[in-house]
């Protein structure tokens, strides 16, 4: 006679074929630093880290302002000998402040990123912490790559288009303020656009979107890249917009391949 199964075994809620009972938690989903903090403690910590970040930005801006002349000369190189004019009193001074501000923010960004990581780290599981190193490193490399891409390709292409378009009609004398507004905006918008693979990697590893779904919407991606190229480029020339849109498409499909390689 076959013995009847144990009732407690049948009704047990903790049996799991994956190796973890329903009442157990995967060690990768645990919080290693489960520290109890009140809401006001979190606010105080946030205030301190914002304060430290602002100090770092101020130090970076002041340091860049001291050596702003070489930075201005470096950003004038893509213009290839175009003569710049100061059309209003103090125009070059305010341009120097803008250049120092953007440069100081870039210099202070590693410290700001460190403060952000330290603030959110206690609330991350072991699985999520494994993403920190590749995300931080990849984001930094891609942002610098975006700056280099804009400086070496986008800006010269856009300037050459404008110079050749009106070469036989107008003399090329440019406002230094308008030029630097164009250059700085294009540099930083390109650097931000180059963060697309990092966003894809996060979405894939967190189980929000799979690589198959990313690839399935390629038509919308092409349309979005064209729109993004038109929005992010301060110029209206088709060459610059096409270069940025092509770079965005390459980054997106590269991100799909990266998510696929990670098996997510």
C-alpha positions as CSV (number, residue, x, y, z in Angstrom):
1,X,0.0,0.0,0.0
2,X,1.4,3.4,-1.1
3,X,1.8,5.8,1.8
4,X,-0.2,9.0,1.5
5,X,1.9,12.1,1.0
6,X,2.4,14.3,4.0
7,X,-0.2,17.0,4.3
8,X,2.4,19.5,5.6
9,X,4.6,18.8,2.6
10,X,1.7,19.4,0.1
11,X,0.6,22.7,1.8
12,X,4.1,24.0,2.5
13,X,4.5,27.5,0.9
14,X,8.3,27.3,0.9
15,X,8.9,24.6,-1.7
16,X,10.7,26.2,-4.8
17,X,12.1,24.3,-7.7
18,X,14.6,27.1,-8.3
19,X,16.4,26.4,-5.1
20,X,15.0,29.3,-3.1
21,X,11.9,29.0,-0.9
22,X,9.2,31.6,-1.3
23,X,10.1,32.9,2.1
24,X,13.8,33.2,1.2
25,X,15.4,36.0,-0.7
26,X,18.1,35.7,-3.4
27,X,21.3,36.9,-1.9
28,X,21.9,39.0,-5.0
29,X,18.7,41.0,-4.2
30,X,19.6,41.7,-0.6
31,X,20.8,45.1,0.8
32,X,24.4,44.6,2.1
33,X,24.2,47.9,4.1
34,X,20.7,47.9,5.5
35,X,21.1,51.0,7.7
36,X,18.0,52.5,9.2
37,X,17.8,56.3,8.6
38,X,14.9,58.6,9.2
39,X,13.5,60.9,6.5
40,X,15.1,63.9,8.0
41,X,18.5,62.1,8.2
42,X,18.2,61.4,4.4
43,X,17.4,65.1,3.8
44,X,20.4,66.2,5.9
45,X,22.7,63.8,4.0
46,X,21.3,65.1,0.7
47,X,21.9,68.7,1.7
48,X,25.5,68.0,2.6
49,X,26.3,66.2,-0.6
50,X,24.7,68.9,-2.7
51,X,26.7,71.5,-0.7
52,X,30.0,69.5,-1.3
53,X,29.1,69.2,-5.0
54,X,28.5,73.0,-5.3
55,X,31.8,73.7,-3.7
56,X,33.5,71.4,-6.2
57,X,31.8,73.1,-9.1
58,X,32.8,76.6,-7.7
59,X,36.5,75.5,-7.4
60,X,36.4,74.0,-10.9
61,X,34.9,77.2,-12.4
62,X,37.4,79.5,-10.6
63,X,40.3,77.3,-11.7
64,X,39.1,77.3,-15.3
65,X,38.5,81.0,-15.3
66,X,42.1,81.6,-14.3
67,X,43.3,79.7,-17.4
68,X,40.3,80.6,-19.6
69,X,42.4,82.2,-22.4
70,X,43.9,78.9,-23.6
71,X,40.5,77.3,-23.4
72,X,39.0,80.0,-25.6
73,X,41.8,79.7,-28.1
74,X,41.3,75.9,-28.2
75,X,37.6,76.3,-29.0
76,X,38.4,78.8,-31.7
77,X,40.5,76.3,-33.7
78,X,37.6,74.7,-35.6
79,X,36.7,78.1,-37.1
80,X,40.0,78.0,-39.1
81,X,41.0,81.6,-39.0
82,X,37.6,83.3,-38.9
83,X,37.9,86.8,-37.3
84,X,35.8,87.2,-34.1
85,X,34.4,90.6,-33.1
86,X,33.3,91.9,-29.7
87,X,30.1,93.6,-30.6
88,X,29.2,94.9,-27.1
89,X,31.2,96.0,-24.0
90,X,32.1,93.0,-21.9
91,X,31.1,90.4,-24.5
92,X,34.4,88.6,-24.2
93,X,34.2,88.7,-20.4
94,X,30.8,87.0,-20.4
95,X,32.0,84.5,-22.9
96,X,34.9,83.7,-20.6
97,X,32.5,83.1,-17.8
98,X,30.5,80.7,-19.9
99,X,33.5,78.7,-21.0
100,X,34.9,78.6,-17.4
101,X,31.4,77.5,-16.2
102,X,31.1,74.6,-18.7
103,X,34.7,73.5,-18.2
104,X,34.5,73.7,-14.4
105,X,31.3,71.6,-14.5
106,X,33.1,68.9,-16.5
107,X,36.1,68.9,-14.2
108,X,33.8,68.6,-11.1
109,X,31.6,65.9,-12.6
110,X,33.6,63.0,-11.2
111,X,33.3,64.4,-7.7
112,X,29.5,65.1,-8.2
113,X,29.1,61.5,-9.5
114,X,30.9,60.2,-6.5
115,X,28.5,62.1,-4.2
116,X,25.5,60.7,-6.0
117,X,26.8,57.2,-5.8
118,X,27.5,57.5,-2.0
119,X,23.9,58.8,-1.5
120,X,22.1,56.0,-3.3
121,X,24.6,53.2,-2.5
122,X,22.9,52.0,0.8
123,X,19.6,51.4,-1.1
124,X,21.2,49.3,-3.8
125,X,21.2,45.5,-3.8
126,X,24.2,43.4,-4.6
127,X,22.9,42.8,-8.2
128,X,22.5,46.6,-8.7
129,X,25.9,47.4,-7.3
130,X,27.6,45.2,-9.9
131,X,26.4,47.7,-12.5
132,X,28.0,50.7,-10.9
133,X,31.5,50.2,-12.1
134,X,30.7,49.5,-15.8
135,X,28.0,52.3,-15.9
136,X,30.3,54.9,-14.4
137,X,33.2,54.0,-16.5
138,X,31.2,53.6,-19.7
139,X,29.3,56.9,-19.1
140,X,32.5,58.8,-18.6
141,X,34.2,57.3,-21.7
142,X,31.1,57.9,-23.8
143,X,30.7,61.5,-22.7
144,X,34.4,62.3,-23.5
145,X,33.9,60.5,-26.8
146,X,30.9,62.7,-27.5
147,X,33.0,65.8,-26.9
148,X,35.8,64.6,-29.1
149,X,33.3,63.6,-31.9
150,X,31.6,67.1,-31.8
151,X,35.0,68.9,-31.7
152,X,36.6,67.0,-34.5
153,X,33.7,66.3,-36.8
154,X,30.4,68.0,-36.0
155,X,31.6,71.6,-35.4
156,X,34.1,71.7,-38.3
157,X,31.4,70.3,-40.6
158,X,28.8,72.8,-39.5
159,X,31.2,75.8,-39.7
160,X,32.5,74.7,-43.1
161,X,28.9,74.5,-44.4
162,X,28.1,78.1,-43.2
163,X,31.4,79.5,-44.5
164,X,31.1,78.0,-48.0
165,X,27.4,78.8,-48.2
166,X,27.9,82.6,-47.9
167,X,31.5,82.9,-49.0
168,X,30.7,85.0,-52.2
169,X,28.0,87.1,-50.5
170,X,29.1,88.1,-47.0
171,X,32.4,88.7,-45.3
172,X,33.0,86.2,-42.4
173,X,33.1,88.3,-39.3
174,X,31.5,86.5,-36.4
175,X,30.3,87.6,-33.0
176,X,32.4,85.8,-30.4
177,X,29.4,85.3,-28.1
178,X,27.2,83.7,-30.8
179,X,30.0,81.5,-31.8
180,X,30.7,80.1,-28.3
181,X,27.0,79.6,-27.7
182,X,26.9,77.5,-30.8
183,X,30.1,75.5,-29.9
184,X,29.3,74.9,-26.2
185,X,25.7,73.8,-26.9
186,X,26.8,71.4,-29.6
187,X,29.6,69.9,-27.5
188,X,27.4,69.2,-24.5
189,X,24.3,68.1,-26.3
190,X,26.5,65.6,-28.2
191,X,28.1,64.3,-25.0
192,X,24.6,63.7,-23.5
193,X,23.4,62.0,-26.7
194,X,26.3,59.6,-26.4
195,X,24.8,58.2,-23.1
196,X,22.3,56.2,-25.0
197,X,24.1,52.8,-24.7
198,X,24.4,53.3,-20.9
199,X,20.6,53.8,-20.6
200,X,20.0,50.7,-22.7
201,X,22.4,48.7,-20.5
202,X,20.6,49.8,-17.4
203,X,17.1,49.0,-18.8
204,X,18.3,45.6,-20.0
205,X,20.0,44.5,-16.8
206,X,17.1,45.7,-14.7
207,X,14.7,43.6,-16.8
208,X,12.7,46.5,-18.0
209,X,13.3,46.1,-21.8
210,X,14.9,43.2,-23.6
211,X,17.3,43.5,-26.6
212,X,14.6,41.9,-28.8
213,X,12.2,44.7,-28.0
214,X,14.8,47.3,-28.5
215,X,15.6,45.9,-32.0
216,X,11.9,45.5,-32.9
217,X,11.3,49.2,-32.7
218,X,14.0,50.2,-35.2
219,X,11.7,52.2,-37.3
220,X,10.8,54.5,-34.4
221,X,14.5,54.6,-33.5
222,X,15.4,56.0,-36.9
223,X,12.7,58.6,-36.7
224,X,13.7,59.5,-33.1
225,X,17.4,59.8,-34.2
226,X,16.5,62.2,-37.0
227,X,14.4,64.3,-34.6
228,X,17.1,64.2,-31.9
229,X,19.7,65.3,-34.4
230,X,17.5,68.3,-35.4
231,X,16.8,69.3,-31.8
232,X,20.2,68.9,-30.3
233,X,22.2,70.7,-33.1
234,X,22.0,74.5,-32.7
235,X,22.5,74.9,-36.5
236,X,20.0,74.1,-39.2
237,X,22.3,72.6,-41.7
238,X,21.5,69.1,-42.8
239,X,25.1,67.9,-42.7
240,X,25.5,68.4,-39.0
241,X,22.1,66.9,-38.2
242,X,22.8,63.9,-40.4
243,X,26.2,63.3,-38.7
244,X,24.6,63.4,-35.2
245,X,21.6,61.3,-36.2
246,X,24.0,58.7,-37.7
247,X,26.1,58.7,-34.5
248,X,22.9,58.2,-32.4
249,X,21.8,55.3,-34.6
250,X,25.2,53.7,-34.3
251,X,25.2,54.1,-30.5
252,X,21.7,52.7,-30.2
253,X,22.3,49.5,-32.2
254,X,25.7,49.2,-30.4
255,X,23.7,49.3,-27.2
256,X,21.4,46.6,-28.4
257,X,24.4,44.4,-29.1
258,X,25.8,45.2,-25.7
259,X,22.5,44.2,-24.0
260,X,22.4,41.0,-26.1
261,X,26.0,40.1,-25.1
262,X,25.1,40.4,-21.4
263,X,22.3,38.0,-22.0
264,X,19.5,40.4,-20.9
